[in-house]
């Protein structure tokens, strides 16, 4: 059972992580490490920098986020990420879809009780 559950949680996290990144950027632009800190606070998400940066690159290539480099007085330049208009649209669709799936799962759980 443990192997099954471990594999299942990995797949669930992979599917949710992109949406969590978009949601984290909904309110304001953030630099990479700031995103890592926000996502690490989500119980069970298990995010590392090595996981996040390739996803940010892919989301940028897909046109869902943009990035800009800003010099920092506290060390090296920081890359800031922000949602694009397409990212805002996609985030809304993804959140609606996830809510529909969650509601369906809750209904099945109630019927099974």
C-alpha positions in Angstrom: 0.0 0.0 0.0 2.8 2.4 0.8 4.3 2.3 -2.7 0.8 2.9 -4.2 0.2 5.9 -1.9 3.6 7.3 -2.5 3.2 7.1 -6.3 -0.3 8.6 -6.0 0.8 11.6 -3.9 3.6 12.3 -6.4 1.1 12.4 -9.3 -1.3 14.6 -7.3 1.4 17.0 -6.4 2.7 17.2 -10.0 -0.8 18.1 -11.2 -1.4 20.7 -8.5 1.9 22.4 -8.4 1.5 24.4 -11.6 -1.9 25.7 -10.4 -0.4 26.5 -7.0 2.3 28.6 -8.7 -0.2 30.5 -10.7 -2.4 31.1 -7.6 0.7 32.3 -5.7 1.4 34.8 -8.5 -2.3 36.0 -8.6 -1.8 38.7 -6.1 1.6 40.1 -7.0 4.8 39.3 -8.8 7.3 37.2 -6.7 10.9 36.2 -7.1 11.8 32.6 -7.3 12.9 31.9 -3.7 9.8 33.8 -2.4 7.7 31.4 -4.4 9.6 28.4 -2.9 8.9 29.8 0.6 5.2 30.3 -0.1 4.8 26.8 -1.6 6.7 25.0 1.1 4.0 26.2 3.6 1.4 24.1 1.8 1.2 20.8 3.8 2.2 17.8 1.7 3.3 19.8 -1.3 7.0 18.9 -0.9 8.4 21.7 -3.1 12.1 22.2 -3.6 14.0 24.8 -5.7 15.0 22.0 -8.1 11.4 21.2 -8.7 10.2 24.8 -9.0 12.6 26.4 -11.4 12.0 24.0 -14.3 8.2 24.5 -13.9 8.6 28.3 -13.9 10.6 28.0 -17.1 7.9 25.8 -18.7 5.1 28.1 -17.6 7.1 31.1 -19.1 7.6 29.2 -22.4 3.8 28.4 -22.4 3.1 32.2 -22.0 1.4 31.8 -18.7 3.9 33.8 -16.7 6.5 36.5 -17.5 9.9 37.1 -15.8 12.2 40.0 -15.3 15.5 40.4 -13.7 16.0 43.1 -11.0 19.3 44.0 -9.3 19.2 43.5 -5.5 21.1 45.4 -2.8 21.1 42.2 -0.8 23.0 39.9 -3.1 22.7 38.7 -6.7 20.0 39.9 -9.1 16.5 38.4 -8.5 14.3 37.1 -11.2 10.7 38.1 -10.6 7.7 36.2 -12.1 4.2 37.5 -12.8 1.1 36.2 -14.4 0.3 37.1 -18.0 -3.3 37.7 -19.2 -3.2 34.2 -20.5 -2.0 32.9 -17.2 -4.9 34.7 -15.4 -7.3 33.0 -17.8 -5.7 29.6 -17.5 -5.6 29.9 -13.7 -9.3 30.6 -13.6 -10.2 27.6 -15.8 -7.9 25.4 -13.7 -9.3 26.5 -10.4 -12.9 25.9 -11.7 -12.0 22.5 -13.0 -10.3 21.5 -9.7 -13.4 22.7 -7.7 -15.6 20.6 -10.0 -13.4 17.5 -9.4 -13.3 18.1 -5.7 -17.1 18.5 -5.5 -17.6 15.3 -7.5 -15.2 13.4 -5.2 -17.0 14.8 -2.1 -20.3 13.6 -3.5 -19.0 10.1 -4.1 -17.5 10.0 -0.6 -20.9 11.0 0.9 -22.7 8.4 -1.1 -20.2 5.8 -0.1 -20.7 6.5 3.6 
